[in-house]
Amino acid sequence: MKASRIAAAGAVSGIAVLALSAPAFAHVSVQPEGTAAKGGYAVVDFKVPNERDNASTTKLEVNFPTDHPLSSVMPEPVPGWKAEVTKSKLDKPLESHGQKITEAVSKVTWTADGKGIEPGYFQKFPVSLGALPEDADQLVFKAVQTYSNKEVVRWIEVQQEGQEEPETPAPVLELAAAEGDAHGASGAKSGDDTEAAAQNTAADSGSGDGSDTTARVLGIVGIVVGAAGVAYGVLAGRRRDSGATA
């Protein structure tokens, strides 16, 4: 009996732990498809799970960072959803590919045409964006999730260093090191390999020249020896002929 009670208590405790920890895992997040490198462009997915048992998610609003505005933002079409891109004037214009950018995307809103994200499901919303800032390690996107029962959940709390994760954290995109650094290292290595190959080629060419010279010398020596042999044979034949006549 004691063993059964202990097992039952353990099971209840486990369920309680899962219930308490569920909100920490089921929240709106953003992840890159591949690498989101500083100074480059990337495709990122805003992942939206449905946390309710009696309602569907019918709207998602993602606010883009104003401290690091992005000049290019293009959402990928998602079946069953309509995307609306909102732009705002910049206080300070940006330079991109030699052109001055005076406005940037401040918000993207997805609205469901049908049932939306039903209970027990999640949906990804892909977006191509850039150029990513070179002077930041991450970008914070504040999101607002609306349910079919009119409930609104604001994922806007920013994680503070050294503190526990907030109840409704904002999606954060971590930026990787600029790809140019890696390419530069690879280029240096390739240059070393190329130089070494050139040196080996030069050495091989030198060896080839030496072999050709040796072959020429041996050929000349052979011709001289052959000519001397022929001359000796002719002289020997004349001597025999002279002896026979005498």
C-alpha positions in Angstrom: 0.0 0.0 0.0 2.8 2.4 0.9 4.6 1.6 -2.4 1.4 2.4 -4.3 0.8 5.7 -2.5 4.4 6.7 -3.1 4.1 5.8 -6.8 0.8 7.8 -7.1 2.3 10.8 -5.3 5.3 10.7 -7.7 3.0 10.6 -10.7 1.0 13.5 -9.4 4.2 15.5 -8.7 5.5 14.7 -12.2 2.2 16.0 -13.8 2.4 19.1 -11.6 5.9 19.8 -12.7 5.0 19.4 -16.4 2.0 21.6 -16.0 4.1 24.3 -14.3 6.8 24.1 -16.9 4.6 24.0 -20.0 4.2 27.8 -20.4 8.0 28.1 -20.5 8.2 25.9 -23.6 4.9 26.9 -25.4 5.5 30.5 -26.4 6.0 32.4 -29.7 9.6 32.1 -30.8 11.9 32.9 -33.8 14.5 30.6 -35.3 16.6 31.0 -38.5 16.5 28.6 -41.3 20.3 27.9 -41.4 22.4 30.8 -40.1 21.5 34.4 -39.3 24.9 36.1 -39.8 25.6 39.7 -38.9 25.5 42.0 -41.9 23.8 39.3 -44.1 20.3 38.2 -45.0 18.4 35.3 -43.6 15.0 33.5 -43.6 13.6 33.1 -40.1 10.5 31.2 -38.8 8.2 32.7 -36.3 6.8 29.6 -34.5 3.4 30.0 -32.9 1.9 27.2 -30.8 -1.8 27.2 -29.7 -1.9 27.2 -25.9 -5.7 27.0 -25.5 -8.0 24.0 -25.5 -11.1 25.9 -26.4 -10.0 28.5 -28.9 -7.9 28.8 -32.1 -5.2 31.4 -32.8 -6.5 33.7 -35.5 -4.1 36.5 -35.6 -0.3 37.1 -35.1 1.3 40.6 -35.0 5.1 40.8 -34.9 6.7 44.1 -34.2 10.2 44.6 -35.7 13.0 46.3 -33.7 13.3 50.1 -34.1 16.8 50.3 -32.7 18.1 48.1 -35.6 15.6 48.7 -38.5 15.6 46.3 -41.4 15.5 47.6 -44.9 14.2 44.4 -46.4 11.3 42.3 -45.0 9.4 39.8 -47.1 6.9 37.3 -45.6 6.5 33.9 -47.4 2.9 33.1 -48.3 1.2 30.8 -45.7 -1.9 28.9 -46.8 -4.9 30.0 -44.9 -3.3 33.3 -43.8 -3.2 36.8 -45.1 0.0 38.8 -44.4 0.1 42.6 -44.1 3.4 44.5 -44.0 3.4 47.9 -42.2 6.3 50.4 -42.9 7.3 53.5 -40.9 9.5 56.5 -41.5 13.0 56.3 -40.1 14.3 59.0 -37.8 17.7 58.4 -39.4 17.9 57.1 -43.0 19.9 53.9 -43.7 22.4 53.2 -46.5 21.8 49.9 -48.3 23.6 48.9 -51.5 24.4 52.6 -52.2 20.8 53.7 -51.8 19.3 55.8 -49.0 16.5 54.1 -47.1 14.0 56.4 -45.4 11.5 53.8 -44.2 11.6 50.3 -42.9 9.2 47.6 -41.9 7.9 48.1 -38.4 5.3 45.3 -38.2 4.0 42.3 -40.0 0.4 41.0 -39.2 -0.9 37.6 -40.2 -4.7 37.1 -40.1 -6.3 33.7 -40.6 -8.8 33.3 -43.5 -10.2 30.1 -42.0 -9.9 28.3 -38.6 -6.4 29.4 -37.9 -4.2 27.4 -35.5 -6.5 24.9 -33.8 -5.9 23.5 -30.3 -3.0 21.0 -30.2 -1.2 22.5 -33.3 1.4 25.1 -34.1 2.2 27.2 -37.2 5.4 28.6 -38.7 5.5 32.0 -40.4 8.6 32.3 -42.6 10.1 35.8 -43.3 13.1 36.8 -45.4 14.8 39.8 -43.8 18.0 41.8 -43.8 20.4 43.3 -43.9 21.0 42.2 -40.3 22.9 44.6 -38.1 26.7 44.2 -37.7 26.8 45.8 -34.2 24.3 43.6 -32.4 24.3 40.0 -31.1 20.5 39.6 -31.1 17.2 41.1 -32.3 14.1 41.3 -30.2 10.7 40.9 -31.9 7.7 41.7 -29.7 4.6 39.6 -30.7 0.9 39.7 -30.0 -1.2 36.6 -30.3 -5.0 36.8 -30.7 -7.4 33.9 -30.2 -10.8 33.2 -31.6 -12.4 34.0 -28.2 -10.9 37.5 -28.4 -8.2 36.7 -25.8 -4.9 38.5 -26.5 -1.5 37.3 -25.3 1.3 39.8 -25.5 4.8 38.2 -25.9 6.7 41.4 -25.2 8.7 40.8 -22.1 12.5 41.1 -22.6 14.7 38.6 -20.9 17.0 40.3 -18.3 20.5 39.0 -17.7 20.8 37.0 -14.5 17.0 36.7 -14.1 14.5 33.9 -14.7 12.6 33.8 -18.0 9.6 36.0 -17.9 6.1 34.6 -18.2 5.5 36.0 -21.7 9.0 36.4 -23.2 9.5 38.2 -26.5 10.9 36.2 -29.4 14.7 36.7 -29.7 16.8 36.0 -32.8 20.5 35.2 -32.0 22.9 36.5 -34.6 26.0 34.6 -35.7 29.4 36.0 -36.6 29.7 37.6 -39.9 30.3 35.1 -42.7 33.0 37.3 -44.3 35.4 36.4 -41.4 35.1 32.7 -42.2 35.5 33.3 -45.9 38.6 35.3 -45.2 40.1 32.5 -43.2 39.3 30.0 -45.9 40.7 32.3 -48.6 44.0 32.5 -46.6 44.2 28.8 -46.4 43.5 28.4 -50.1 46.2 31.0 -50.9 48.7 29.0 -48.8 47.7 25.8 -50.6 48.0 27.5 -54.0 51.4 28.9 -53.2 52.6 25.5 -52.0 51.2 23.9 -55.2 53.1 26.5 -57.2 56.3 25.7 -55.4 55.8 22.0 -56.0 55.2 22.7 -59.7 58.3 24.8 -60.0 60.3 22.0 -58.3 58.8 19.4 -60.6 59.7 21.7 -63.6 63.3 22.0 -62.4 63.6 18.3 -62.0 62.2 17.9 -65.6 64.7 20.3 -67.0 67.5 18.4 -65.3 66.3 15.1 -66.6 66.1 16.6 -70.2 69.7 17.9 -69.9 71.0 14.5 -68.7 69.2 12.8 -71.5 70.7 15.1 -74.1 74.3 14.6 -72.8 73.8 10.8 -72.8 72.5 11.0 -76.3 75.5 13.0 -77.6 77.9 10.6 -75.8 76.1 7.7 -77.4 76.4 9.3 -80.9 80.2 9.9 -80.4 80.8 6.4 -79.1 78.8 5.0 -82.0 80.7 7.1 -84.6 84.1 6.0 -83.0 83.0 2.4 -83.3 82.1 2.7 -86.9 85.4 4.4 -87.7 87.3 1.7 -85.9 85.5 -1.0 -87.8 86.3 0.6 -91.1 90.0 0.9 -90.3 90.2 -2.7 -89.1 88.6 -3.9 -92.3 91.1 -2.0 -94.4 94.0 -3.6 -92.5 92.7 -7.1 -93.0 92.3 -6.4 -96.7 95.9 -5.1 -97.0 97.3 -8.2 -95.2 95.4 -10.5 -97.4 96.8 -8.9 -100.6 100.4 -9.0 -99.4 
